[in-house]
Amino acid sequence: MEQSLVTPGQPIKNGSMAHEHSVYMMLAEAAVQAGDEPTLRKYAPLLEDLALRDQHRPYLAVAQRAWGVAHRLAGDYPEAETRLKKALELFEELGTRWQIGRTCEELAALAAARSDSHRAQAQLTRALSAFQAMGARPDVERIQQALEAAS
């Protein structure tokens, strides 16, 4: 995917070329899923800068979540919490249930890293509710399994 950042985009055939925003967002999200702190630290600031410049709130929220995960992985739990809560706030303002669920899942991972099982379960329950509300079955099943494992 990184190759798309240096591949010329003209002439455009069969659709539009990927913009930096989209590529940085996908790279940051892939790094979140992989728990890849170095890659998060590479692409979260790039995504954040573009999102701030263009006032693109959905991508800003994704960047905040990516930063939150990077800070959690580094053991900087206060900054992780600040970033994840900001991401959640933005996603709630946007009404993006799947993103809310994903962010609550990351807040649960942060709580687990802090050995706060009560808060982790509360965040997983909140994620489950968001995923159920939109019928995201694979996500519902994953969170149900996580809740069962935490019990």
N, CA, C and O atoms as a DFTB+ gen file, in Angstrom:
604 C
 N C O
     1  1       0.814      -1.178       0.000
     2  2       0.000       0.000       0.000
     3  2       0.871       1.259       0.000
     4  3       0.503       2.268      -0.602
     5  1       2.007       1.202       0.664
     6  2       2.880       2.370       0.700
     7  2       3.332       2.786      -0.697
     8  3       3.600       3.963      -0.938
     9  1       3.417       1.835      -1.606
    10  2       3.829       2.129      -2.974
    11  2       2.888       3.123      -3.645
    12  3       3.312       3.895      -4.505
    13  1       1.626       3.109      -3.261
    14  2       0.662       4.026      -3.875
    15  2       0.988       5.483      -3.571
    16  3       0.538       6.381      -4.283
    17  1       1.769       5.724      -2.518
    18  2       2.139       7.104      -2.180
    19  2       3.162       7.687      -3.147
    20  3       3.276       8.908      -3.262
    21  1       3.900       6.841      -3.835
    22  2       4.920       7.318      -4.764
    23  2       4.610       6.984      -6.216
    24  3       5.399       7.305      -7.104
    25  1       3.472       6.343      -6.469
    26  2       3.073       5.993      -7.825
    27  2       2.357       7.178      -8.454
    28  3       1.434       7.728      -7.853
    29  1       2.763       7.580      -9.650
    30  2       2.058       8.684     -10.311
    31  2       0.587       8.353     -10.490
    32  3       0.226       7.219     -10.805
    33  1      -0.246       9.340     -10.289
    34  2      -1.693       9.122     -10.363
    35  2      -2.315       9.518     -11.675
    36  3      -3.528       9.378     -11.832
    37  1      -1.558       9.997     -12.612
    38  2      -2.122      10.463     -13.878
    39  2      -1.567       9.623     -15.014
    40  3      -0.403       9.234     -14.920
    41  1      -2.274       9.317     -16.051
    42  2      -3.702       9.580     -16.179
    43  2      -4.516       8.600     -15.335
    44  3      -4.106       7.462     -15.108
    45  1      -5.646       9.057     -14.890
    46  2      -6.529       8.225     -14.075
    47  2      -7.393       7.387     -15.000
    48  3      -8.023       7.900     -15.925
    49  1      -7.408       6.100     -14.736
    50  2      -8.234       5.180     -15.511
    51  2      -9.059       4.361     -14.531
    52  3      -8.598       4.059     -13.431
    53  1     -10.250       4.009     -14.915
    54  2     -11.106       3.117     -14.129
    55  2     -11.290       3.605     -12.691
    56  3     -11.117       2.830     -11.750
    57  1     -11.626       4.841     -12.521
    58  2     -11.881       5.358     -11.178
    59  2     -10.863       6.399     -10.782
    60  3     -10.059       6.846     -11.600
    61  1     -10.904       6.776      -9.532
    62  2     -10.002       7.830      -9.072
    63  2      -8.808       7.232      -8.349
    64  3      -8.838       6.091      -7.888
    65  1      -7.772       8.021      -8.264
    66  2      -6.581       7.576      -7.556
    67  2      -6.785       7.768      -6.057
    68  3      -7.592       8.590      -5.623
    69  1      -6.055       7.009      -5.298
    70  2      -6.134       7.133      -3.843
    71  2      -5.452       8.429      -3.430
    72  3      -4.361       8.749      -3.902
    73  1      -6.102       9.164      -2.548
    74  2      -5.505      10.383      -2.014
    75  2      -4.674      10.024      -0.788
    76  3      -4.893       8.985      -0.165
    77  1      -3.727      10.882      -0.446
    78  2      -2.865      10.627       0.708
    79  2      -3.689      10.354       1.964
    80  3      -3.349       9.469       2.750
    81  1      -4.769      11.112       2.156
    82  2      -5.615      10.926       3.344
    83  2      -6.041       9.468       3.470
    84  3      -5.887       8.843       4.520
    85  1      -6.580       8.947       2.375
    86  2      -7.110       7.581       2.393
    87  2      -6.000       6.563       2.627
    88  3      -6.177       5.605       3.379
    89  1      -4.867       6.773       1.987
    90  2      -3.762       5.832       2.133
    91  2      -3.220       5.874       3.555
    92  3      -2.987       4.825       4.156
    93  1      -3.017       7.067       4.100
    94  2      -2.527       7.174       5.475
    95  2      -3.522       6.570       6.454
    96  3      -3.131       5.921       7.424
    97  1      -4.813       6.785       6.197
    98  2      -5.836       6.214       7.075
    99  2      -5.777       4.687       7.042
   100  3      -5.833       4.039       8.088
   101  1      -5.665       4.117       5.853
   102  2      -5.609       2.651       5.746
   103  2      -4.342       2.096       6.377
   104  3      -4.382       1.052       7.029
   105  1      -3.221       2.778       6.193
   106  2      -1.969       2.318       6.791
   107  2      -2.019       2.426       8.318
   108  3      -1.533       1.543       9.025
   109  1      -2.604       3.503       8.815
   110  2      -2.736       3.645      10.273
   111  2      -3.675       2.578      10.829
   112  3      -3.386       1.987      11.869
   113  1      -4.779       2.327      10.160
   114  2      -5.725       1.321      10.628
   115  2      -5.109      -0.081      10.589
   116  3      -5.323      -0.881      11.500
   117  1      -4.352      -0.373       9.543
   118  2      -3.684      -1.678       9.475
   119  2      -2.687      -1.818      10.625
   120  3      -2.553      -2.894      11.208
   121  1      -1.992      -0.737      10.947
   122  2      -1.033      -0.769      12.046
   123  2      -1.738      -0.941      13.391
   124  3      -1.218      -1.614      14.280
   125  1      -2.914      -0.340      13.543
   126  2      -3.709      -0.540      14.765
   127  2      -4.045      -2.018      14.900
   128  3      -3.844      -2.613      15.958
   129  1      -4.553      -2.602      13.832
   130  2      -4.947      -4.011      13.857
   131  2      -3.754      -4.919      14.151
   132  3      -3.897      -5.938      14.826
   133  1      -2.587      -4.551      13.648
   134  2      -1.386      -5.371      13.838
   135  2      -0.667      -5.074      15.152
   136  3       0.233      -5.814      15.552
   137  1      -1.064      -3.990      15.825
   138  2      -0.356      -3.595      17.033
   139  2       1.081      -3.193      16.727
   140  3       2.002      -3.515      17.477
   141  1       1.260      -2.487      15.619
   142  2       2.577      -2.127      15.102
   143  2       2.892      -0.675      15.479
   144  3       2.562       0.257      14.746
   145  1       3.536      -0.505      16.632
   146  2       3.813       0.852      17.133
   147  2       4.682       1.686      16.189
   148  3       4.345       2.846      15.951
   149  1       5.784       1.159      15.637
   150  2       6.587       2.000      14.733
   151  2       5.795       2.515      13.530
   152  3       5.947       3.670      13.130
   153  1       4.961       1.667      12.963
   154  2       4.166       2.104      11.814
   155  2       3.107       3.109      12.245
   156  3       2.817       4.054      11.510
   157  1       2.527       2.919      13.422
   158  2       1.578       3.903      13.943
   159  2       2.250       5.257      14.109
   160  3       1.677       6.288      13.756
   161  1       3.450       5.256      14.640
   162  2       4.168       6.522      14.859
   163  2       4.601       7.166      13.545
   164  3       4.890       8.362      13.503
   165  1       4.645       6.387      12.489
   166  2       4.971       6.933      11.172
   167  2       3.741       7.567      10.518
   168  3       3.828       8.667       9.972
   169  1       2.597       6.878      10.571
   170  2       1.443       7.335       9.800
   171  2       0.403       8.121      10.593
   172  3      -0.337       8.905       9.998
   173  1       0.318       7.944      11.902
   174  2      -0.650       8.732      12.679
   175  2      -0.379      10.228      12.552
   176  3      -1.321      10.992      12.339
   177  1       0.883      10.681      12.676
   178  2       1.087      12.127      12.543
   179  2       0.822      12.649      11.132
   180  3       0.342      13.771      10.967
   181  1       1.128      11.854      10.126
   182  2       0.863      12.280       8.747
   183  2      -0.638      12.417       8.510
   184  3      -1.098      13.391       7.914
   185  1      -1.394      11.429       8.985
   186  2      -2.850      11.490       8.854
   187  2      -3.407      12.652       9.666
   188  3      -4.271      13.388       9.190
   189  1      -2.916      12.818      10.885
   190  2      -3.397      13.896      11.744
   191  2      -3.137      15.264      11.107
   192  3      -4.013      16.129      11.116
   193  1      -1.953      15.459      10.562
   194  2      -1.628      16.740       9.930
   195  2      -2.574      17.058       8.770
   196  3      -3.079      18.176       8.664
   197  1      -2.809      16.076       7.905
   198  2      -3.712      16.309       6.780
   199  2      -5.146      16.538       7.250
   200  3      -5.847      17.402       6.723
   201  1      -5.576      15.765       8.237
   202  2      -6.941      15.907       8.739
   203  2      -7.153      17.278       9.374
   204  3      -8.204      17.894       9.197
   205  1      -6.154      17.753      10.111
   206  2      -6.253      19.090      10.713
   207  2      -6.242      20.164       9.629
   208  3      -7.031      21.108       9.668
   209  1      -5.352      20.013       8.675
   210  2      -5.265      20.996       7.588
   211  2      -6.589      21.127       6.847
   212  3      -7.043      22.231       6.546
   213  1      -7.200      19.980       6.558
   214  2      -8.424      19.965       5.758
   215  2      -9.697      19.930       6.598
   216  3     -10.802      19.858       6.060
   217  1      -9.539      19.982       7.901
   218  2     -10.678      19.918       8.830
   219  2     -11.558      18.702       8.533
   220  3     -12.782      18.805       8.451
   221  1     -10.906      17.555       8.377
   222  2     -11.595      16.300       8.068
   223  2     -11.754      15.518       9.365
   224  3     -10.850      14.788       9.771
   225  1     -12.893      15.669      10.006
   226  2     -13.106      15.108      11.337
   227  2     -13.061      13.582      11.384
   228  3     -12.511      13.039      12.342
   229  1     -13.608      12.861      10.402
   230  2     -13.489      11.396      10.484
   231  2     -12.038      10.913      10.470
   232  3     -11.680      10.023      11.241
   233  1     -11.211      11.480       9.616
   234  2      -9.811      11.065       9.573
   235  2      -9.061      11.549      10.806
   236  3      -8.129      10.887      11.263
   237  1      -9.458      12.697      11.349
   238  2      -8.845      13.159      12.589
   239  2      -9.143      12.173      13.716
   240  3      -8.273      11.875      14.534
   241  1     -10.364      11.675      13.752
   242  2     -10.726      10.695      14.778
   243  2      -9.928       9.407      14.612
   244  3      -9.479       8.828      15.601
   245  1      -9.746       8.956      13.381
   246  2      -8.942       7.756      13.133
   247  2      -7.501       8.001      13.581
   248  3      -6.874       7.122      14.171
   249  1      -6.981       9.191      13.303
   250  2      -5.613       9.519      13.725
   251  2      -5.516       9.529      15.250
   252  3      -4.530       9.049      15.809
   253  1      -6.521      10.067      15.920
   254  2      -6.509      10.082      17.380
   255  2      -6.492       8.653      17.930
   256  3      -5.761       8.351      18.873
   257  1      -7.305       7.782      17.330
   258  2      -7.318       6.390      17.782
   259  2      -5.963       5.732      17.537
   260  3      -5.460       5.001      18.390
   261  1      -5.375       5.993      16.372
   262  2      -4.064       5.418      16.063
   263  2      -3.022       5.890      17.071
   264  3      -2.218       5.091      17.552
   265  1      -3.029       7.179      17.393
   266  2      -2.120       7.697      18.408
   267  2      -2.385       7.025      19.754
   268  3      -1.451       6.672      20.474
   269  1      -3.662       6.852      20.087
   270  2      -3.996       6.213      21.355
   271  2      -3.424       4.813      21.459
   272  3      -2.894       4.427      22.501
   273  1      -3.530       4.063      20.395
   274  2      -2.983       2.703      20.395
   275  2      -1.460       2.750      20.476
   276  3      -0.858       1.959      21.202
   277  1      -0.833       3.662      19.743
   278  2       0.625       3.785      19.802
   279  2       1.077       4.082      21.233
   280  3       2.046       3.501      21.721
   281  1       0.373       4.978      21.889
   282  2       0.749       5.327      23.268
   283  2       0.489       4.154      24.225
   284  3       1.268       3.918      25.149
   285  1      -0.599       3.428      24.001
   286  2      -0.850       2.238      24.844
   287  2       0.272       1.228      24.678
   288  3       0.780       0.688      25.660
   289  1       0.653       0.977      23.448
   290  2       1.710       0.005      23.185
   291  2       3.034       0.433      23.805
   292  3       3.845      -0.408      24.192
   293  1       3.253       1.751      23.902
   294  2       4.480       2.274      24.500
   295  2       4.390       2.356      26.024
   296  3       5.372       2.686      26.688
   297  1       3.213       2.057      26.576
   298  2       3.044       2.118      28.024
   299  2       2.719       3.499      28.553
   300  3       2.722       3.705      29.767
   301  1       2.440       4.448      27.681
   302  2       2.053       5.803      28.082
   303  2       0.531       5.855      28.176
   304  3      -0.146       6.390      27.299
   305  1       0.014       5.286      29.262
   306  2      -1.424       5.108      29.399
   307  2      -2.208       6.404      29.533
   308  3      -3.301       6.488      28.973
   309  1      -1.723       7.420      30.236
   310  2      -2.497       8.669      30.300
   311  2      -2.702       9.310      28.919
   312  3      -3.803       9.752      28.593
   313  1      -1.634       9.357      28.115
   314  2      -1.774       9.943      26.774
   315  2      -2.641       9.051      25.887
   316  3      -3.406       9.555      25.065
   317  1      -2.529       7.735      26.044
   318  2      -3.384       6.819      25.287
   319  2      -4.849       7.100      25.594
   320  3      -5.682       7.166      24.691
   321  1      -5.150       7.264      26.865
   322  2      -6.537       7.521      27.251
   323  2      -7.035       8.852      26.683
   324  3      -8.164       8.938      26.201
   325  1      -6.209       9.874      26.738
   326  2      -6.588      11.183      26.200
   327  2      -6.911      11.075      24.717
   328  3      -7.932      11.587      24.260
   329  1      -6.046      10.413      23.972
   330  2      -6.250      10.286      22.514
   331  2      -7.467       9.422      22.187
   332  3      -8.256       9.769      21.307
   333  1      -7.621       8.305      22.888
   334  2      -8.765       7.429      22.603
   335  2     -10.085       8.103      22.963
   336  3     -11.071       7.952      22.242
   337  1     -10.114       8.832      24.052
   338  2     -11.343       9.547      24.426
   339  2     -11.676      10.637      23.417
   340  3     -12.848      10.869      23.120
   341  1     -10.658      11.307      22.888
   342  2     -10.896      12.317      21.851
   343  2     -11.444      11.655      20.593
   344  3     -12.367      12.176      19.968
   345  1     -10.883      10.518      20.222
   346  2     -11.391       9.788      19.058
   347  2     -12.850       9.404      19.282
   348  3     -13.688       9.581      18.397
   349  1     -13.150       8.879      20.463
   350  2     -14.522       8.480      20.768
   351  2     -15.465       9.672      20.700
   352  3     -16.564       9.570      20.156
   353  1     -15.043      10.781      21.243
   354  2     -15.866      12.001      21.209
   355  2     -16.177      12.408      19.768
   356  3     -17.321      12.727      19.442
   357  1     -15.160      12.397      18.912
   358  2     -15.371      12.758      17.509
   359  2     -16.289      11.771      16.809
   360  3     -17.186      12.173      16.067
   361  1     -16.073      10.478      17.039
   362  2     -16.931       9.481      16.395
   363  2     -18.368       9.582      16.895
   364  3     -19.304       9.381      16.121
   365  1     -18.557       9.889      18.174
   366  2     -19.916      10.061      18.703
   367  2     -20.592      11.266      18.060
   368  3     -21.773      11.200      17.721
   369  1     -19.859      12.367      17.887
   370  2     -20.418      13.542      17.214
   371  2     -20.831      13.208      15.783
   372  3     -21.822      13.734      15.276
   373  1     -20.071      12.341      15.145
   374  2     -20.352      11.941      13.767
   375  2     -21.418      10.847      13.676
   376  3     -21.978      10.611      12.605
   377  1     -21.695      10.185      14.792
   378  2     -22.685       9.112      14.797
   379  2     -22.239       7.865      14.057
   380  3     -23.062       7.163      13.469
   381  1     -20.953       7.585      14.079
   382  2     -20.402       6.435      13.348
   383  2     -20.277       5.243      14.297
   384  3     -19.267       5.079      14.981
   385  1     -21.321       4.419      14.324
   386  2     -21.401       3.333      15.303
   387  2     -20.248       2.341      15.219
   388  3     -19.711       1.926      16.246
   389  1     -19.862       1.954      13.995
   390  2     -18.782       0.974      13.885
   391  2     -17.494       1.558      14.451
   392  3     -16.753       0.875      15.159
   393  1     -17.236       2.804      14.141
   394  2     -16.029       3.449      14.665
   395  2     -16.107       3.623      16.183
   396  3     -15.092       3.515      16.871
   397  1     -17.279       3.887      16.695
   398  2     -17.471       3.964      18.144
   399  2     -17.135       2.611      18.769
   400  3     -16.414       2.536      19.763
   401  1     -17.664       1.553      18.178
   402  2     -17.376       0.208      18.682
   403  2     -15.893      -0.108      18.652
   404  3     -15.349      -0.652      19.613
   405  1     -15.232       0.233      17.544
   406  2     -13.794      -0.026      17.427
   407  2     -13.004       0.743      18.481
   408  3     -12.041       0.226      19.047
   409  1     -13.418       1.977      18.738
   410  2     -12.704       2.803      19.710
   411  2     -12.952       2.298      21.124
   412  3     -12.037       2.297      21.948
   413  1     -14.173       1.869      21.416
   414  2     -14.454       1.277      22.732
   415  2     -13.644       0.000      22.920
   416  3     -13.197      -0.295      24.028
   417  1     -13.457      -0.743      21.863
   418  2     -12.620      -1.943      21.922
   419  2     -11.178      -1.577      22.285
   420  3     -10.533      -2.282      23.062
   421  1     -10.679      -0.483      21.727
   422  2      -9.321      -0.035      22.064
   423  2      -9.259       0.509      23.492
   424  3      -8.253       0.327      24.177
   425  1     -10.310       1.166      23.942
   426  2     -10.363       1.609      25.342
   427  2     -10.384       0.405      26.281
   428  3      -9.829       0.461      27.378
   429  1     -11.023      -0.683      25.852
   430  2     -11.020      -1.913      26.649
   431  2      -9.605      -2.493      26.722
   432  3      -9.180      -2.969      27.774
   433  1      -8.887      -2.452      25.614
   434  2      -7.502      -2.944      25.605
   435  2      -6.635      -2.096      26.535
   436  3      -5.757      -2.619      27.221
   437  1      -6.882      -0.802      26.554
   438  2      -6.147       0.078      27.461
   439  2      -6.470      -0.264      28.916
   440  3      -5.570      -0.348      29.751
   441  1      -7.748      -0.461      29.214
   442  2      -8.137      -0.825      30.583
   443  2      -7.504      -2.151      30.982
   444  3      -7.051      -2.302      32.117
   445  1      -7.469      -3.107      30.070
   446  2      -6.849      -4.403      30.362
   447  2      -5.352      -4.230      30.621
   448  3      -4.793      -4.873      31.509
   449  1      -4.711      -3.362      29.846
   450  2      -3.277      -3.105      30.063
   451  2      -3.025      -2.501      31.435
   452  3      -1.955      -2.674      32.018
   453  1      -4.018      -1.795      31.936
   454  2      -3.926      -1.184      33.269
   455  2      -4.442      -2.118      34.365
   456  3      -4.541      -1.727      35.528
   457  1      -4.767      -3.348      33.985
   458  2      -5.317      -4.353      34.909
   459  2      -6.631      -3.911      35.536
   460  3      -6.911      -4.227      36.692
   461  1      -7.429      -3.184      34.778
   462  2      -8.746      -2.723      35.231
   463  2      -9.818      -3.531      34.493
   464  3     -10.398      -3.064      33.512
   465  1     -10.067      -4.744      34.980
   466  2     -10.987      -5.650      34.284
   467  2     -12.415      -5.130      34.269
   468  3     -13.149      -5.374      33.312
   469  1     -12.821      -4.420      35.309
   470  2     -14.182      -3.871      35.344
   471  2     -14.384      -2.865      34.202
   472  3     -15.380      -2.926      33.480
   473  1     -13.433      -1.947      34.050
   474  2     -13.535      -0.948      32.974
   475  2     -13.396      -1.610      31.602
   476  3     -14.071      -1.210      30.653
   477  1     -12.538      -2.605      31.492
   478  2     -12.388      -3.307      30.215
   479  2     -13.707      -3.955      29.808
   480  3     -14.120      -3.854      28.653
   481  1     -14.364      -4.617      30.747
   482  2     -15.651      -5.248      30.436
   483  2     -16.702      -4.207      30.081
   484  3     -17.511      -4.431      29.181
   485  1     -16.704      -3.077      30.772
   486  2     -17.669      -2.018      30.468
   487  2     -17.462      -1.487      29.047
   488  3     -18.426      -1.237      28.324
   489  1     -16.211      -1.318      28.661
   490  2     -15.936      -0.822      27.303
   491  2     -16.274      -1.873      26.251
   492  3     -16.781      -1.538      25.180
   493  1     -15.995      -3.139      26.548
   494  2     -16.375      -4.207      25.612
   495  2     -17.885      -4.284      25.466
   496  3     -18.391      -4.508      24.366
   497  1     -18.607      -4.103      26.557
   498  2     -20.069      -4.116      26.509
   499  2     -20.578      -2.959      25.660
   500  3     -21.524      -3.113      24.887
   501  1     -19.953      -1.820      25.807
   502  2     -20.334      -0.658      24.991
   503  2     -20.031      -0.917      23.510
   504  3     -20.830      -0.567      22.641
   505  1     -18.884      -1.525      23.227
   506  2     -18.547      -1.873      21.844
   507  2     -19.566      -2.854      21.285
   508  3     -20.022      -2.712      20.151
   509  1     -19.915      -3.842      22.086
   510  2     -20.895      -4.837      21.661
   511  2     -22.213      -4.173      21.285
   512  3     -22.813      -4.507      20.263
   513  1     -22.656      -3.250      22.098
   514  2     -23.912      -2.542      21.835
   515  2     -23.853      -1.785      20.514
   516  3     -24.806      -1.815      19.734
   517  1     -22.739      -1.109      20.263
   518  2     -22.588      -0.358      19.013
   519  2     -22.610      -1.299      17.814
   520  3     -23.255      -1.006      16.807
   521  1     -21.919      -2.415      17.916
   522  2     -21.879      -3.368      16.806
   523  2     -23.237      -4.045      16.596
   524  3     -23.652      -4.264      15.458
   525  1     -23.921      -4.373      17.683
   526  2     -25.235      -4.990      17.567
   527  2     -26.233      -4.043      16.904
   528  3     -27.063      -4.472      16.103
   529  1     -26.151      -2.764      17.236
   530  2     -27.085      -1.776      16.703
   531  2     -27.022      -1.687      15.182
   532  3     -27.995      -1.302      14.535
   533  1     -25.883      -2.040      14.623
   534  2     -25.763      -1.963      13.173
   535  2     -25.688      -3.334      12.506
   536  3     -25.513      -3.424      11.291
   537  1     -25.819      -4.393      13.288
   538  2     -25.811      -5.742      12.725
   539  2     -24.455      -6.185      12.212
   540  3     -24.378      -6.941      11.243
   541  1     -23.390      -5.731      12.843
   542  2     -22.025      -6.101      12.428
   543  2     -21.666      -7.433      13.080
   544  3     -20.942      -7.468      14.074
   545  1     -22.171      -8.521      12.522
   546  2     -22.053      -9.837      13.150
   547  2     -20.638     -10.303      13.449
   548  3     -20.404     -10.810      14.546
   549  1     -19.674     -10.161      12.532
   550  2     -18.318     -10.608      12.887
   551  2     -17.767      -9.852      14.097
   552  3     -17.089     -10.432      14.945
   553  1     -18.063      -8.569      14.167
   554  2     -17.592      -7.767      15.299
   555  2     -18.336      -8.152      16.577
   556  3     -17.736      -8.218      17.649
   557  1     -19.630      -8.404      16.466
   558  2     -20.418      -8.852      17.620
   559  2     -19.843     -10.151      18.159
   560  3     -19.651     -10.293      19.367
   561  1     -19.567     -11.095      17.275
   562  2     -19.032     -12.392      17.701
   563  2     -17.660     -12.247      18.358
   564  3     -17.377     -12.897      19.364
   565  1     -16.808     -11.390      17.784
   566  2     -15.476     -11.184      18.349
   567  2     -15.572     -10.589      19.755
   568  3     -14.854     -11.017      20.658
   569  1     -16.448      -9.614      19.941
   570  2     -16.577      -8.963      21.242
   571  2     -17.232      -9.907      22.243
   572  3     -16.851      -9.924      23.413
   573  1     -18.208     -10.688      21.801
   574  2     -18.825     -11.675      22.709
   575  2     -17.776     -12.664      23.203
   576  3     -17.768     -13.019      24.382
   577  1     -16.899     -13.110      22.323
   578  2     -15.829     -14.021      22.716
   579  2     -14.873     -13.354      23.722
   580  3     -14.430     -13.980      24.685
   581  1     -14.572     -12.093      23.480
   582  2     -13.693     -11.359      24.392
   583  2     -14.351     -11.204      25.765
   584  3     -13.680     -11.323      26.790
   585  1     -15.656     -10.940      25.789
   586  2     -16.364     -10.823      27.065
   587  2     -16.404     -12.149      27.802
   588  3     -16.238     -12.191      29.021
   589  1     -16.622     -13.233      27.069
   590  2     -16.634     -14.558      27.697
   591  2     -15.257     -14.890      28.271
   592  3     -15.156     -15.437      29.369
   593  1     -14.211     -14.564      27.541
   594  2     -12.844     -14.830      27.998
   595  2     -12.511     -13.997      29.229
   596  3     -11.733     -14.427      30.081
   597  1     -13.092     -12.815      29.323
   598  2     -12.806     -11.917      30.450
   599  2     -13.586     -12.289      31.705
   600  3     -13.265     -11.834      32.803
   601  1     -14.607     -13.115      31.536
   602  2     -15.448     -13.488      32.681
   603  2     -14.798     -14.536      33.555
   604  3     -15.380     -14.952      34.556
